[in-house]
Amino acid sequence: MSDLRHLRGKAACIGLATAGTGEAPGRNAMELMAEAVVKALADASVPLEKVDGLFAATAFHSMAAMSLAEYLGIRPAWSNGSNIGGSSFMAHALDAAMALEAGLIDVAVIAYGSNQRTAGGFKSISEPMPFEAQYGPRNPLTAYALATSRYMHDFGATRADIAEVAVAARAWANLNPEAFMRGPLTVEDVLAARMISDPLGKLDCCLVTDGAAAIVMTRADRAKDAPKTPVHLLGAAVEHHHRMISAMPDLTVTSAAVSAPRAFAMAGYGPAEMHSVQLYDAFTINTLLFLEDCGFCAKGEAAAFIKGGHIAPGGGLAVNTNGGGLSCVHPGMYGLFVTIEAIRQIRTAAGNDEGPREPGGWIEGAKLSLAHGNGGVLSSQASCIWGHPDTL
Amino acid sequence: MTDMTGPGPEAEWRAHLAEGRFMLQRSRSTGAHVFYPRVAAPGSGETDLEWVEASGRGTVYATTCTRQRPEKGGDYNIALIDLAEGPRMMARVEGIAPDAVTIGLAVRARIGELAGEPAVIFEPESAPA
């Protein structure tokens, strides 16, 4: 593969926003998505008519970029509505950086919206998997339960070990007034929750919320004039090898083991240099797998790695600092929220006002963040490294 | 050469299943088995796939018990089975409690029925103690 370092840092996020996170009764997915776009453009101080690149994916729109362009009344010169599940938005960020650098576009907007919670529950536009459907899998849940069973078998992790992921996420949520689920949570609570699909109980599973998000990206030269600190895309990579869980070669090794090293190589930074680590936690097993596959610890060692609150507030590694998909927000495709948390940590440390959090909720001196996205049933993996201008 | 006319590999596989046969594809040149059925071998693209009967032997690779209220049909098992021939498939293990299925359990296929359609179902190779 050719060296992608010529793209390193050439595009930056200059605006971001969320809308309707948690519950947004009476508002549809498009309305929430458009609200997030309008707010992100205001944050970037860019007028709507300057948007010439549009990137979107939702579970409500089969052709999301077209639907959103129509709704906003814009005519993008380049758009991408590719849907690789919750990791779509990390892939869109790479695609936006390429289109910006190629001169196809000057201003990219990446957007997502969902009102699944108030519209009746988990929303999917996935087709039935042809050689799985008759066995009655409740995807994505079944797939992640199968992966958890194999992980526990191979590495001797217990349900209590894995519950530490949910406990750490809740501890971060308790520092974040924007998080949907707050309050005390113990390992015992997680173990006592209703079993859904062994070995996953209810509190091993992400929230089902509403929510929309959008970011604005432009070329680094233009980003200098933005009102907020630009946060540069230093590295990005996408990899996938299956769609159905039965076709995943090894249920304990995701494509993040390829995408993350490739993104780090492009960025010129490694895992140890990340100040904040945002990992797509649709289920507790995700955080363990991605800590390993992204290079924060060796395969099979994540349970030991997270023990004693290592990824909780005040621990050694700041992971899922908004509270994650487990306790902050999860409208179905969570990737853009992962991205926004990665960028907001850097913006806050640079002195921008991102709103209040309890002490420790914002990471002091954060200049480098990993935003790792996951899509499907551990299927697609996409990693982005975001950095403060000092890291260029 | 895989027959690219007439019914496709999925339809052929389901027709075999309806006749009581659990079939796999095998490449004549490489000998590698393929499941799920395709027009070409995944990754390498061989189109010399022929149908061979599966041995029916397999090992549980991963397992979950889907919890469901009794009035809706109760709990049921979903497992990934590593077939003796190499490929892996999703299936259900019956003849044992759905939450008693363990990774590594040796299982054997039979053709049963799920939701009115023929389905490959696995049972423990030896009766549980």
HADDOCK unambig.tbl for C-alpha pairs under 7 A between the chains (distance, minus, plus):
assign (segid A and resid 131 and name CA) (segid B and resid 36 and name CA) 6.98 0.50 0.50
assign (segid A and resid 132 and name CA) (segid B and resid 90 and name CA) 5.81 0.50 0.50
assign (segid A and resid 134 and name CA) (segid B and resid 114 and name CA) 6.51 0.50 0.50
assign (segid A and resid 135 and name CA) (segid B and resid 78 and name CA) 6.69 0.50 0.50
assign (segid A and resid 135 and name CA) (segid B and resid 91 and name CA) 6.16 0.50 0.50
assign (segid A and resid 135 and name CA) (segid B and resid 92 and name CA) 6.42 0.50 0.50
assign (segid A and resid 145 and name CA) (segid B and resid 64 and name CA) 6.12 0.50 0.50
assign (segid A and resid 146 and name CA) (segid B and resid 62 and name CA) 5.32 0.50 0.50
assign (segid A and resid 146 and name CA) (segid B and resid 63 and name CA) 5.38 0.50 0.50
assign (segid A and resid 146 and name CA) (segid B and resid 64 and name CA) 5.72 0.50 0.50
assign (segid A and resid 149 and name CA) (segid B and resid 62 and name CA) 5.91 0.50 0.50
assign (segid A and resid 149 and name CA) (segid B and resid 63 and name CA) 6.28 0.50 0.50
assign (segid A and resid 150 and name CA) (segid B and resid 62 and name CA) 5.33 0.50 0.50
assign (segid A and resid 195 and name CA) (segid B and resid 67 and name CA) 6.84 0.50 0.50
assign (segid A and resid 196 and name CA) (segid B and resid 66 and name CA) 6.52 0.50 0.50
assign (segid A and resid 196 and name CA) (segid B and resid 67 and name CA) 5.36 0.50 0.50
assign (segid A and resid 197 and name CA) (segid B and resid 64 and name CA) 6.01 0.50 0.50
assign (segid A and resid 197 and name CA) (segid B and resid 65 and name CA) 5.41 0.50 0.50
assign (segid A and resid 197 and name CA) (segid B and resid 66 and name CA) 4.47 0.50 0.50
assign (segid A and resid 197 and name CA) (segid B and resid 67 and name CA) 5.64 0.50 0.50
assign (segid A and resid 198 and name CA) (segid B and resid 64 and name CA) 5.11 0.50 0.50
assign (segid A and resid 198 and name CA) (segid B and resid 65 and name CA) 5.20 0.50 0.50
assign (segid A and resid 198 and name CA) (segid B and resid 66 and name CA) 6.74 0.50 0.50
assign (segid A and resid 199 and name CA) (segid B and resid 64 and name CA) 6.89 0.50 0.50
assign (segid A and resid 246 and name CA) (segid B and resid 80 and name CA) 6.34 0.50 0.50
assign (segid A and resid 246 and name CA) (segid B and resid 88 and name CA) 6.42 0.50 0.50
assign (segid A and resid 246 and name CA) (segid B and resid 89 and name CA) 5.51 0.50 0.50
assign (segid A and resid 246 and name CA) (segid B and resid 90 and name CA) 5.60 0.50 0.50
